[in-house]
């Protein structure tokens, strides 16, 4: 993961890192940030922000790079991955982190200005099966019934390789105890029903 600043043309692979810069300047009347997978609740993959456009995109350069550590940790299993994660930029009340997930479903929150890791969450997935490892992103939700300042008022939802749904606190990455069992629900069972 990398962030870009004006100067040299970036490699195509780093274009996802434009999100912090593009999302930090909202268009008039638009909701700021990149809070949802696909940019908005409709998944348009579009931002009305005008700070970066065709006339200056070639002037961007890498501002920081972040490595998740998956290559060193999982080695040969990296051949069975498909990196497709869409980072989201959390609102200020939720910590204003740039959050993404690795192909092994680890969730990592970064400081969007420096690229420093703020926290991470590892659901310890089951690596069995023939499906490729991937994570397309996490979803953010404000839980209005949870009082301000309490754990899990700001939540991230993560669907994992081993078919579990996790709810974690968007401010620190800890599982939401009141969601399922220890912050997770199994998305399949013997009866095909979702428990909880």
N, C-alpha and C positions, 0 to 999 in steps of 0.2 A: 504494500500500500504506500502511496506517495502523495505529496501535495505539490502543487505547482505555483510558481510565481513568474511575473513577466521577465523575459529575456530570450531564451533559446527555444526552438521547437521541441516539444516533448515527444517521447516515443508513444505510439498509439496505445500501448498497454497501460500507460499512466493516465489516460484521460479520465478514468473514474475518479482520480484524485482531484479533479477540478471541482468536485462537489462542494468542498468547504468554501472556496472562493466564489463560485457561482451562487451558492445558497446564502451567503452572508449579506447580500444586497437584494432585498425584496423589491419587486416591482410595486408600483402604487396600487394599493388595494389587495395585493396578493398576500397569501400566508407565507411568512418567511421560512427559510430552511428547506430541507429535503427530508421530511419527516416520515414518508411512506415509501415502501418498495415501489419503484416506478414513479416516484416523485410526488404523487398526490393520491387521493383515495380512488381515483379512476385509473391509475397506472398509466398516465399519458407519457411518461419519460420526457417531460418538457419543463423547462423553467422559464418564467417570464423575466427573470433578472437580466439586466442589460450590461453589467460590468464587463463581461467577456463576450466578444462577438467575432465575426469573421475578420474584422479589421485588425484585431490585436491577439487573436489566439496563437499566432505563430511566435509571439514574443514571450510565451510562457516558458519557465524553466522549473526544474525540480527544486522544491523548497525543503522537503524532507522525505525520507524513505523509512518504512517500517517493515520488519520481517517478523512473521508470526512464530517462527521456530518449528513449524510443521515439517519442513524438509529434514532438519536434524533429528527430530523426534520420530517421525514415521518412515523415513527412508524409502524402501521399496514400495510401500503402500501408496506413495505419492503417484505412482503410475496408474493407480485406480481412482484418481481424483478428477474432478471437473470444476474448475474455479469459475463461479458465476455470481459471486456475492455482490449485492448492491448495498453500499454503505448508506446509513441514514444519519442525519444531523439532528440530535435531540434538542428540544427547547431548553432555555436557560433554567427553568424550574426543575428540569430532569437532569441537569448537570452539563448541558451543552457539549456533550461528547460526540465525536464521530464514531459510530458503532458499526462493526461488520462482523461476519462470521467466516471461519475458515472451512475448507471442505470437510474437516473432521468435527464440525459443529461447535468448535470453540468460539465463544463470543468475546470480542476484544473492543474496549472503549479507549479511544485515543483523544489527546488534546489536539483539536483541529489546527491550531497555530504552530505547534512544535512537533507533533507526531509522537510525543511521549505517551507511553501506555499509562492509563489511569487505573484500569482494572481488567480482569479477564474472568471468564466462567468456562469451565470444562465439564460438560455433561457426562463424560466418561462413557461414550457410546460403545455398543457392541459392534465390533468390526466384522462380524460374519456377513454372509450373503455375497451375491455376485454383482449387486448394483454398484455403480461408481459412487464414491464419496463426494458429496456436494452440499453446499448451503447457498441458497439464493438470496438470503437476507433474513433479517429479523423484523418483527412488527412492534410498533410502539403503541401504547394505550395509556390514557390517564384514567385511573379508577376513582371516580368522583365520590364513592361511598367511603373511601379511606381518607381519614383526616389529614390535613396538611402537616407535613413533617414526619408522618408515619412511614414505616417501611412499605414498599410496594405500591405507593400511591401512583408512582410512575413506573410502568411495567414494560418489559420487552418479552415478546413471545417468540419461541424458537421451536421449529419442527425438526426432529433429528433423523439421522440415517436409520436408526433402529426403531423408528415409528413411535416416538414419544413427543409430547407437547410440553414444553417447559415454560414457566412464567418466572422471570427474574427481575429483581429491582433494577431499574434503569440507572440509578445513581451509584450503585456499588457492585452489581452483578451477583448478589446473593439470591438464592431461590426464594420464591414467595411461599411461605409456609402454609398459607390459607388456600393455596391452589392445589387441588388433587392431593397426592401424597408427597410431602416434602418439596412441593413446587412443580410436580410433573403429573401427567396422566398418560396412560398407555393408549395409543390410538387404535389398537386392535386387541382382540381377545378371542377366547374360544368361541364366544357367541357372536363375534363381530360387532359388539356394542362398545361404545366409548363410555368407560366408567366415569362417574361424577356427574 
